[in-house]
């Protein structure tokens, strides 16, 4: 073991991580997507709550803030995975950008919603009128989030499609390389035969 920057590092930690296979990437993307879908169900619950309420009380706002944190957790994990370009083949690296961008946009919108709900919670402690005035802004932010969810869904579908198409292209490329290699061997054998006395 070696010591690096104040922490113990095993021999394996010095090596670059191996590139994941398309199947491994497909399974991971599906897993993250399922977690995000579960978070989406929480968001629809939030939308229903905001539709029914004319005012939000501090305890309701606190619960909403916890739900937002719960929703954001799988998105952060998914983005962290997508940021690990050393693990991803080149075709996946380029296909991940629209999805990563959509996740960043969604995260920013959730941060704005979190700030609005937090402000609403503070306002509802002193004046219900101030809290009531924030509700249209919260409704608007929820509508924007709905659109961003669609972008994340499209980006995930594209990435999943790439994990299915790319292995076929990879196999085709390997087959072509073998044919070229075989042809070059045959050519060199012919040349040897031609140069024999």
Backbone as CSV, one residue per row, in Angstrom:
resi,resn,N_x,N_y,N_z,CA_x,CA_y,CA_z,C_x,C_y,C_z
1,UNK,0.835,-1.190,0.000,0.000,0.000,0.000,0.875,1.246,0.000
2,UNK,0.392,2.267,-0.608,1.101,3.534,-0.648,0.221,4.599,-0.030
3,UNK,0.853,5.661,0.439,0.087,6.740,1.035,0.110,7.931,0.080
4,UNK,-1.064,8.470,-0.244,-1.143,9.579,-1.180,-2.094,10.611,-0.617
5,UNK,-1.636,11.844,-0.512,-2.460,12.977,-0.070,-3.183,12.689,1.238
6,UNK,-2.468,12.058,2.174,-3.036,11.879,3.502,-4.011,10.731,3.633
7,UNK,-4.132,9.881,2.616,-5.036,8.745,2.729,-4.356,7.502,2.181
8,UNK,-4.768,6.382,2.668,-4.186,5.123,2.247,-4.804,4.721,0.914
9,UNK,-3.944,4.350,-0.011,-4.396,3.966,-1.347,-3.882,2.560,-1.622
10,UNK,-4.772,1.678,-2.010,-4.349,0.321,-2.356,-3.746,0.329,-3.749
11,UNK,-3.086,-0.760,-4.100,-2.436,-0.858,-5.408,-3.432,-0.660,-6.549
12,UNK,-4.639,-1.234,-6.421,-5.641,-1.135,-7.484,-6.135,0.288,-7.697
13,UNK,-6.088,1.119,-6.663,-6.600,2.484,-6.793,-5.713,3.337,-7.693
14,UNK,-4.472,2.912,-7.944,-3.577,3.681,-8.794,-3.900,3.489,-10.267
15,UNK,-4.519,2.389,-10.593,-4.817,2.083,-11.992,-6.098,2.785,-12.426
16,UNK,-6.141,3.110,-13.706,-7.364,3.707,-14.256,-8.474,2.676,-14.221
17,UNK,-9.697,3.120,-13.986,-10.803,2.152,-13.997,-11.004,1.619,-15.409
18,UNK,-11.501,0.406,-15.500,-11.733,-0.172,-16.815,-12.997,0.430,-17.418
19,UNK,-13.039,0.417,-18.709,-14.219,0.913,-19.424,-15.353,-0.089,-19.238
20,UNK,-16.528,0.398,-18.939,-17.680,-0.478,-18.754,-18.167,-1.008,-20.100
21,UNK,-18.739,-2.196,-20.077,-19.324,-2.748,-21.300,-20.655,-2.054,-21.566
22,UNK,-21.143,-2.203,-22.774,-22.421,-1.591,-23.128,-23.556,-2.175,-22.291
23,UNK,-23.471,-3.445,-21.989,-24.503,-4.084,-21.165,-24.491,-3.502,-19.751
24,UNK,-23.292,-3.331,-19.182,-23.192,-2.746,-17.838,-23.739,-1.322,-17.822
25,UNK,-23.416,-0.564,-18.846,-23.920,0.812,-18.931,-25.436,0.804,-19.058
26,UNK,-25.961,-0.086,-19.899,-27.410,-0.184,-20.096,-28.115,-0.473,-18.756
27,UNK,-27.579,-1.414,-18.001,-28.184,-1.778,-16.713,-28.118,-0.600,-15.739
28,UNK,-26.980,0.076,-15.699,-26.855,1.229,-14.785,-27.806,2.361,-15.169
29,UNK,-27.882,2.661,-16.455,-28.774,3.740,-16.913,-30.219,3.386,-16.575
30,UNK,-30.607,2.138,-16.799,-31.965,1.717,-16.458,-32.224,1.854,-14.946
31,UNK,-31.246,1.485,-14.140,-31.398,1.581,-12.686,-31.582,3.026,-12.259
32,UNK,-30.724,3.913,-12.771,-30.874,5.342,-12.433,-32.218,5.874,-12.925
33,UNK,-32.620,5.450,-14.120,-33.887,5.922,-14.677,-35.059,5.489,-13.795
34,UNK,-35.035,4.257,-13.313,-36.115,3.784,-12.428,-36.163,4.600,-11.136
35,UNK,-35.010,4.933,-10.605,-34.968,5.781,-9.399,-35.544,7.165,-9.682
36,UNK,-35.223,7.699,-10.852,-35.746,9.017,-11.211,-37.254,8.944,-11.442
37,UNK,-37.730,7.854,-12.025,-39.177,7.703,-12.203,-39.908,7.664,-10.860
38,UNK,-39.321,6.990,-9.886,-39.920,6.985,-8.548,-39.943,8.391,-7.963
39,UNK,-38.891,9.153,-8.215,-38.857,10.549,-7.760,-39.925,11.368,-8.482
40,UNK,-40.146,11.058,-9.753,-41.162,11.765,-10.530,-42.553,11.574,-9.911
41,UNK,-42.804,10.381,-9.392,-44.085,10.130,-8.721,-44.245,11.060,-7.528
42,UNK,-43.156,11.311,-6.824,-43.187,12.254,-5.697,-43.535,13.663,-6.189
43,UNK,-42.995,14.011,-7.365,-43.267,15.343,-7.892,-44.736,15.508,-8.271
44,UNK,-45.346,14.470,-8.811,-46.769,14.574,-9.137,-47.589,14.740,-7.863
45,UNK,-47.141,14.139,-6.774,-47.804,14.340,-5.481,-47.686,15.804,-5.073
46,UNK,-46.512,16.385,-5.288,-46.316,17.810,-4.970,-47.256,18.685,-5.791
47,UNK,-47.366,18.386,-7.076,-48.232,19.194,-7.937,-49.683,19.143,-7.456
48,UNK,-50.142,17.955,-7.072,-51.513,17.830,-6.560,-51.692,18.637,-5.282
49,UNK,-50.706,18.598,-4.427,-50.781,19.341,-3.169,-50.891,20.838,-3.432
50,UNK,-50.087,21.338,-4.360,-50.121,22.767,-4.657,-51.415,23.182,-5.335
51,UNK,-52.008,22.284,-6.111,-53.290,22.613,-6.754,-54.404,22.780,-5.736
52,UNK,-54.379,21.957,-4.699,-55.462,21.972,-3.713,-55.305,23.062,-2.661
53,UNK,-54.092,23.484,-2.420,-53.839,24.401,-1.314,-53.949,25.860,-1.741
54,UNK,-54.543,26.632,-0.860,-54.542,28.076,-1.056,-53.432,28.698,-0.236
55,UNK,-53.012,27.992,0.766,-51.895,28.445,1.592,-51.129,27.223,2.075
56,UNK,-49.856,27.376,2.219,-49.025,26.301,2.745,-48.542,26.695,4.138
57,UNK,-48.702,25.780,5.050,-48.265,26.025,6.418,-46.819,25.576,6.573
58,UNK,-46.125,26.096,7.588,-44.699,25.767,7.749,-44.414,24.258,7.800
59,UNK,-45.263,23.487,8.466,-45.003,22.039,8.530,-45.158,21.384,7.152
60,UNK,-46.111,21.873,6.346,-46.268,21.363,4.982,-45.051,21.725,4.130
61,UNK,-44.586,22.965,4.285,-43.408,23.409,3.527,-42.188,22.566,3.887
62,UNK,-42.047,22.251,5.160,-40.921,21.432,5.598,-40.976,20.047,4.955
63,UNK,-42.158,19.447,4.901,-42.319,18.144,4.239,-41.994,18.243,2.750
64,UNK,-42.426,19.328,2.131,-42.172,19.539,0.701,-40.674,19.663,0.446
65,UNK,-39.970,20.376,1.313,-38.521,20.517,1.157,-37.825,19.160,1.248
66,UNK,-38.307,18.303,2.139,-37.723,16.963,2.260,-37.999,16.132,1.009
67,UNK,-39.184,16.289,0.436,-39.522,15.573,-0.800,-38.618,16.046,-1.941
68,UNK,-38.376,17.349,-2.024,-37.500,17.883,-3.075,-36.094,17.302,-2.927
69,UNK,-35.603,17.230,-1.701,-34.282,16.632,-1.469,-34.272,15.168,-1.901
70,UNK,-35.354,14.466,-1.607,-35.467,13.048,-1.991,-35.483,12.896,-3.515
71,UNK,-36.155,13.810,-4.193,-36.233,13.780,-5.652,-34.859,14.045,-6.274
72,UNK,-34.107,14.959,-5.689,-32.828,15.373,-6.274,-31.723,14.331,-6.099
73,UNK,-31.809,13.507,-5.089,-30.751,12.521,-4.809,-30.453,11.605,-6.009
74,UNK,-31.456,10.931,-6.608,-31.117,10.052,-7.752,-30.601,10.823,-8.970
75,UNK,-31.042,12.061,-9.137,-30.540,12.859,-10.258,-29.056,13.156,-10.087
76,UNK,-28.650,13.475,-8.846,-27.235,13.736,-8.579,-26.401,12.481,-8.814
77,UNK,-26.923,11.330,-8.394,-26.202,10.070,-8.598,-26.048,9.775,-10.090
78,UNK,-27.103,10.011,-10.850,-27.071,9.768,-12.289,-26.046,10.695,-12.956
79,UNK,-26.062,11.963,-12.576,-25.104,12.916,-13.142,-23.674,12.530,-12.795
80,UNK,-23.458,12.063,-11.573,-22.124,11.631,-11.160,-21.649,10.481,-12.044
81,UNK,-22.542,9.549,-12.307,-22.205,8.429,-13.198,-21.845,8.944,-14.587
82,UNK,-22.643,9.848,-15.133,-22.401,10.366,-16.481,-21.105,11.178,-16.561
83,UNK,-20.676,11.746,-15.440,-19.438,12.529,-15.414,-18.187,11.657,-15.444
84,UNK,-18.325,10.368,-15.241,-17.176,9.463,-15.202,-16.834,8.989,-16.613
85,UNK,-16.304,9.890,-17.414,-16.048,9.577,-18.823,-15.015,8.465,-19.010
86,UNK,-14.143,8.236,-18.035,-13.144,7.169,-18.168,-13.802,5.790,-18.192
87,UNK,-15.011,5.697,-17.629,-15.714,4.420,-17.595,-16.536,4.158,-18.854
88,UNK,-16.730,5.198,-19.661,-17.671,5.109,-20.780,-16.963,5.032,-22.127
89,UNK,-17.471,4.196,-23.031,-16.923,4.158,-24.395,-17.192,5.488,-25.107
90,UNK,-16.416,5.814,-26.129,-16.571,7.103,-26.822,-17.988,7.375,-27.336
91,UNK,-18.675,6.363,-27.867,-20.028,6.604,-28.393,-20.982,7.018,-27.276
92,UNK,-20.798,6.459,-26.096,-21.654,6.810,-24.957,-21.269,8.189,-24.421
93,UNK,-19.972,8.493,-24.448,-19.513,9.809,-23.970,-20.180,10.940,-24.743
94,UNK,-20.277,10.784,-26.058,-20.903,11.853,-26.837,-22.421,11.848,-26.688
95,UNK,-23.014,10.689,-26.511,-24.474,10.605,-26.393,-24.976,11.080,-25.036
96,UNK,-24.099,11.183,-24.050,-24.543,11.543,-22.693,-24.767,13.041,-22.515
97,UNK,-24.227,13.876,-23.401,-24.285,15.321,-23.189,-25.702,15.890,-23.105
98,UNK,-26.618,15.553,-24.012,-27.972,16.111,-23.878,-28.642,15.702,-22.563
99,UNK,-28.418,14.469,-22.140,-28.997,13.999,-20.885,-28.374,14.729,-19.697
100,UNK,-27.061,14.865,-19.709,-26.389,15.572,-18.610,-26.871,17.016,-18.530
101,UNK,-27.030,17.648,-19.680,-27.525,19.027,-19.726,-28.953,19.120,-19.167
102,UNK,-29.797,18.172,-19.540,-31.178,18.166,-19.039,-31.209,17.936,-17.531
103,UNK,-30.333,17.073,-17.027,-30.275,16.834,-15.576,-29.797,18.075,-14.830
104,UNK,-28.847,18.798,-15.413,-28.365,20.041,-14.796,-29.491,21.070,-14.755
105,UNK,-30.216,21.189,-15.862,-31.349,22.130,-15.930,-32.408,21.768,-14.890
106,UNK,-32.727,20.504,-14.793,-33.714,20.029,-13.825,-33.252,20.317,-12.402
107,UNK,-31.979,20.094,-12.148,-31.418,20.348,-10.819,-31.517,21.834,-10.454
108,UNK,-31.219,22.697,-11.426,-31.321,24.141,-11.173,-32.766,24.539,-10.879
109,UNK,-33.701,23.960,-11.618,-35.109,24.285,-11.387,-35.574,23.791,-10.022
110,UNK,-35.101,22.619,-9.616,-35.450,22.133,-8.281,-34.837,23.023,-7.201
111,UNK,-33.644,23.546,-7.453,-33.022,24.470,-6.497,-33.863,25.733,-6.361
112,UNK,-34.363,26.218,-7.493,-35.223,27.408,-7.463,-36.531,27.104,-6.732
113,UNK,-37.116,25.928,-6.996,-38.339,25.536,-6.300,-38.089,25.419,-4.800
114,UNK,-36.955,24.839,-4.445,-36.587,24.690,-3.034,-36.518,26.067,-2.366
115,UNK,-35.880,27.020,-3.053,-35.764,28.380,-2.503,-37.147,29.022,-2.356
116,UNK,-38.019,28.831,-3.359,-39.373,29.395,-3.276,-40.165,28.801,-2.115
117,UNK,-40.092,27.491,-1.950,-40.830,26.839,-0.861,-40.256,27.246,0.488
118,UNK,-38.949,27.383,0.543,-38.312,27.823,1.793,-38.751,29.245,2.147
119,UNK,-38.801,30.108,1.142,-39.281,31.477,1.353,-40.748,31.463,1.773
120,UNK,-41.533,30.601,1.151,-42.951,30.460,1.485,-43.105,30.016,2.944
121,UNK,-42.243,29.091,3.378,-42.301,28.608,4.756,-42.021,29.752,5.731
122,UNK,-40.993,30.530,5.427,-40.650,31.669,6.283,-41.779,32.702,6.283
123,UNK,-42.338,32.972,5.109,-43.415,33.962,5.000,-44.676,33.492,5.707
124,UNK,-44.967,32.195,5.639,-46.202,31.702,6.251,-46.148,31.747,7.779
125,UNK,-44.961,31.839,8.326,-44.824,31.967,9.787,-45.260,33.353,10.256
126,UNK,-45.070,34.346,9.390,-45.410,35.708,9.799,-46.668,36.244,9.122
127,UNK,-46.816,35.963,7.839,-47.955,36.526,7.117,-48.435,35.538,6.056
128,UNK,-49.680,35.118,6.187,-50.217,34.168,5.211,-50.391,34.833,3.841
129,UNK,-50.537,36.147,3.802,-50.704,36.867,2.542,-49.433,36.781,1.690
130,UNK,-48.280,36.941,2.321,-47.007,36.839,1.587,-46.833,35.427,1.024
131,UNK,-47.157,34.444,1.832,-47.051,33.047,1.395,-47.999,32.781,0.236
132,UNK,-49.197,33.325,0.302,-50.186,33.152,-0.762,-49.682,33.742,-2.076
133,UNK,-48.962,34.857,-1.995,-48.450,35.504,-3.197,-47.346,34.688,-3.891
134,UNK,-46.721,33.797,-3.157,-45.666,32.965,-3.738,-46.215,31.749,-4.492
135,UNK,-47.446,31.375,-4.230,-48.015,30.171,-4.844,-48.009,30.190,-6.375
136,UNK,-48.359,31.313,-7.037,-48.280,31.306,-8.517,-46.866,31.039,-9.039
137,UNK,-45.859,31.577,-8.350,-44.474,31.324,-8.756,-44.127,29.846,-8.604
138,UNK,-44.620,29.241,-7.532,-44.377,27.820,-7.295,-45.079,26.984,-8.369
139,UNK,-46.305,27.345,-8.702,-47.042,26.646,-9.771,-46.286,26.743,-11.100
140,UNK,-45.773,27.925,-11.416,-45.030,28.126,-12.659,-43.765,27.269,-12.679
141,UNK,-43.078,27.212,-11.557,-41.857,26.406,-11.483,-42.181,24.921,-11.674
142,UNK,-43.297,24.480,-11.137,-43.699,23.075,-11.316,-44.005,22.773,-12.782
143,UNK,-44.593,23.738,-13.503,-44.842,23.555,-14.936,-43.528,23.445,-15.704
144,UNK,-42.551,24.286,-15.355,-41.239,24.233,-16.002,-40.559,22.890,-15.736
145,UNK,-40.728,22.397,-14.516,-40.142,21.107,-14.171,-40.734,19.986,-15.023
146,UNK,-42.003,20.080,-15.310,-42.674,19.074,-16.136,-42.022,18.998,-17.516
147,UNK,-41.705,20.147,-18.093,-41.058,20.194,-19.409,-39.647,19.598,-19.318
148,UNK,-38.927,19.933,-18.262,-37.563,19.419,-18.091,-37.552,17.908,-17.894
149,UNK,-38.578,17.389,-17.228,-38.672,15.937,-17.071,-38.729,15.260,-18.433
150,UNK,-39.433,15.883,-19.368,-39.538,15.322,-20.716,-38.165,15.267,-21.386
151,UNK,-37.346,16.293,-21.180,-35.998,16.308,-21.756,-35.134,15.212,-21.160
152,UNK,-35.266,14.991,-19.862,-34.503,13.933,-19.203,-34.948,12.573,-19.749
153,UNK,-36.237,12.402,-19.924,-36.758,11.135,-20.458,-36.208,10.872,-21.856
154,UNK,-36.260,11.886,-22.729,-35.738,11.731,-24.095,-34.237,11.422,-24.084
155,UNK,-33.493,12.133,-23.255,-32.053,11.907,-23.161,-31.727,10.504,-22.672
156,UNK,-32.506,10.013,-21.718,-32.289,8.667,-21.197,-32.611,7.628,-22.265
157,UNK,-33.699,7.831,-22.994,-34.062,6.899,-24.063,-32.983,6.852,-25.141
158,UNK,-32.428,8.009,-25.478,-31.361,8.070,-26.472,-30.133,7.306,-25.986
159,UNK,-29.780,7.526,-24.732,-28.613,6.848,-24.166,-28.827,5.337,-24.118
160,UNK,-30.024,4.919,-23.734,-30.324,3.489,-23.710,-30.256,2.896,-25.119
161,UNK,-30.733,3.634,-26.106,-30.665,3.157,-27.491,-29.212,3.012,-27.935
162,UNK,-28.361,3.938,-27.531,-26.939,3.849,-27.895,-26.282,2.624,-27.276
163,UNK,-26.712,2.245,-26.092,-26.106,1.065,-25.462,-26.541,-0.214,-26.171
164,UNK,-27.619,-0.150,-26.925,-28.070,-1.330,-27.678,-27.503,-1.348,-29.087
165,UNK,-27.354,-0.190,-29.705,-26.858,-0.104,-31.075,-25.337,-0.251,-31.111
166,UNK,-24.650,0.375,-30.188,-23.191,0.400,-30.205,-22.550,-0.983,-30.154
167,UNK,-23.044,-1.931,-29.348,-22.416,-3.251,-29.381,-22.488,-3.894,-30.765
168,UNK,-23.602,-3.690,-31.457,-23.725,-4.248,-32.806,-22.688,-3.623,-33.734
169,UNK,-22.498,-2.301,-33.618,-21.496,-1.632,-34.439,-20.092,-2.095,-34.067
170,UNK,-19.879,-2.301,-32.779,-18.579,-2.760,-32.308,-18.271,-4.158,-32.870
171,UNK,-19.246,-5.045,-32.845,-19.071,-6.394,-33.392,-18.817,-6.321,-34.897
172,UNK,-19.569,-5.455,-35.572,-19.368,-5.300,-37.016,-17.962,-4.785,-37.307
173,UNK,-17.496,-3.833,-36.524,-16.147,-3.297,-36.696,-15.084,-4.355,-36.458
174,UNK,-15.289,-5.183,-35.440,-14.343,-6.269,-35.173,-14.335,-7.270,-36.315
175,UNK,-15.487,-7.564,-36.879,-15.584,-8.494,-38.005,-14.842,-7.940,-39.211
176,UNK,-15.033,-6.669,-39.501,-14.339,-6.027,-40.627,-12.832,-6.068,-40.390
177,UNK,-12.408,-5.798,-39.167,-10.972,-5.830,-38.855,-10.400,-7.227,-39.068
178,UNK,-11.147,-8.254,-38.663,-10.690,-9.634,-38.881,-10.577,-9.951,-40.370
179,UNK,-11.558,-9.502,-41.162,-11.533,-9.746,-42.613,-10.329,-9.061,-43.237
180,UNK,-10.087,-7.815,-42.831,-8.936,-7.075,-43.373,-7.642,-7.775,-42.980
181,UNK,-7.560,-8.208,-41.717,-6.376,-8.903,-41.228,-6.167,-10.204,-41.999
182,UNK,-7.251,-10.942,-42.227,-7.177,-12.196,-42.979,-6.740,-11.940,-44.422
183,UNK,-7.305,-10.898,-45.043,-6.929,-10.556,-46.419,-5.462,-10.155,-46.505
184,UNK,-4.986,-9.399,-45.530,-3.586,-8.974,-45.572,-2.658,-10.179,-45.402
185,UNK,-3.053,-11.156,-44.580,-2.253,-12.379,-44.440,-2.217,-13.150,-45.761
186,UNK,-3.350,-13.270,-46.414,-3.415,-13.972,-47.706,-2.543,-13.289,-48.747
187,UNK,-2.598,-11.941,-48.744,-1.791,-11.178,-49.697,-0.307,-11.408,-49.443
188,UNK,0.080,-11.390,-48.180,1.501,-11.588,-47.874,1.935,-13.009,-48.234
189,UNK,1.053,-14.001,-48.071,1.379,-15.377,-48.461,1.533,-15.472,-49.978
190,UNK,0.681,-14.804,-50.730,0.775,-14.798,-52.196,2.088,-14.158,-52.633
191,UNK,2.412,-13.048,-51.978,3.657,-12.348,-52.338,4.851,-13.246,-52.079
192,UNK,4.840,-13.980,-50.972,5.950,-14.890,-50.654,6.059,-15.973,-51.721
193,UNK,4.921,-16.499,-52.125,4.918,-17.551,-53.157,5.466,-17.024,-54.483
194,UNK,5.107,-15.796,-54.795,5.550,-15.205,-56.061,7.054,-14.947,-56.065
195,UNK,7.629,-14.679,-54.932,9.057,-14.364,-54.868,9.915,-15.612,-54.727
196,UNK,9.314,-16.778,-54.556,10.091,-18.012,-54.453,10.639,-18.396,-55.827
197,UNK,11.919,-18.913,-55.894,12.498,-19.305,-57.184,11.916,-20.563,-57.745
